[in-house]
């Protein structure tokens, strides 16, 4: 009874296990498939692409087949052992390995290498050391190939590509000439007002700055020479020994005549004539207003300074020439006296234009007149005596500056 009962219970379980086993053997999933390039043994040129079970993959690789399609393995399948040929055509399964493979292009596009190919190693790019080349840089050169196969050249002095490459000093006023790629300067020119000054361009502003000369103590700068000289204790004045018509060559010509007379007499310094013109020039504007005495060439004081010179009376008459010789006066005050002095100037040093200044000292004819001075006079007549025709030869007063 018990046995029959157990049998009845086990029968369904056994039946179920049987059904499970049957299903597992009947419906098991097939193995995955893979693509390989099959190379038949003994017929390597007949390679072709096939698909096999994954379970057989290892065995195929073991006897020389290659994973993947044959066209993807042309480099291996067609390898001729020469690194200078192109074995990978990408379509070797259809066309076969090339009978005459295409050569490898070893040109690296570098002018500084010699390009060649070695069968064992492939491309060789040897530097052309020392050969001329062009690095395409405007501001370098001469360019040459170096040991690394690079084209290099030293920087060219003063080469520029823009104004920024040139001097930034405003005194240089530099700019880049793009036709020559060279910096050009148009420097600021500074002109000093006299020989006793130095004028230089300030690099921070580009403006001219005047600096006066510095002399040792007891010396002053002579504006005529630019040299430091002992401070003058007096100023020499004289009457020219020579006489001239009213055509003096203008104010400059009159000054030149005074300077020539002083130089020939061995008198140092710069001399100018005591004359005025109708253009506003006069001793007051042209001559130094000395603070030291004016003395004749014989040492006699004419005036203590500019103020007393242009006052009412001179201390001594200004009647000595450059050699200290007295200029004689005419016995009378006739107009044609040859011992007069051209001035056209008042005692104050200002112009006296009651009469024309002989065409501003370019007219020596008798058709015009001007004011002359009387050298023997200590009063205002020394510079403003009478009117005289411009063709009558007369002297000049000369003053050291």
HELIX and SHEET records of a PDB file:
HELIX    1   1 UNK A    2  UNK A   26  1                                  25    
HELIX    2   2 UNK A   44  UNK A   46  5                                   3    
HELIX    3   3 UNK A   54  UNK A   56  5                                   3    
HELIX    4   4 UNK A   57  UNK A   62  1                                   6    
HELIX    5   5 UNK A   70  UNK A   73  5                                   4    
HELIX    6   6 UNK A   74  UNK A   77  1                                   4    
HELIX    7   7 UNK A   92  UNK A   95  1                                   4    
HELIX    8   8 UNK A  163  UNK A  165  5                                   3    
HELIX    9   9 UNK A  250  UNK A  264  1                                  15    
HELIX   10  10 UNK A  283  UNK A  286  1                                   4    
HELIX   11  11 UNK A  306  UNK A  309  1                                   4    
HELIX   12  12 UNK A  358  UNK A  361  1                                   4    
HELIX   13  13 UNK A  380  UNK A  382  5                                   3    
SHEET    1   A 3 UNK A  48  UNK A  53  0                                        
SHEET    2   A 3 UNK A  33  UNK A  38 -1                                        
SHEET    3   A 3 UNK A  66  UNK A  67 -1                                        
SHEET    1   B 2 UNK A  85  UNK A  86  0                                        
SHEET    2   B 2 UNK A 102  UNK A 103 -1                                        
SHEET    1   C 2 UNK A 113  UNK A 118  0                                        
SHEET    2   C 2 UNK A 122  UNK A 127 -1                                        
SHEET    1   D 2 UNK A 140  UNK A 145  0                                        
SHEET    2   D 2 UNK A 151  UNK A 155 -1                                        
SHEET    1   E 2 UNK A 174  UNK A 177  0                                        
SHEET    2   E 2 UNK A 182  UNK A 185 -1                                        
SHEET    1   F 2 UNK A 197  UNK A 201  0                                        
SHEET    2   F 2 UNK A 208  UNK A 212 -1                                        
SHEET    1   G 2 UNK A 219  UNK A 221  0                                        
SHEET    2   G 2 UNK A 228  UNK A 230 -1                                        
SHEET    1   H 5 UNK A 271  UNK A 273  0                                        
SHEET    2   H 5 UNK A 395  UNK A 400 -1                                        
SHEET    3   H 5 UNK A 234  UNK A 239 -1                                        
SHEET    4   H 5 UNK A 293  UNK A 295  1                                        
SHEET    5   H 5 UNK A 301  UNK A 303 -1                                        
SHEET    1   I 5 UNK A 271  UNK A 273  0                                        
SHEET    2   I 5 UNK A 395  UNK A 400 -1                                        
SHEET    3   I 5 UNK A 340  UNK A 342  1                                        
SHEET    4   I 5 UNK A 369  UNK A 374 -1                                        
SHEET    5   I 5 UNK A 386  UNK A 389 -1                                        
END                                                                             
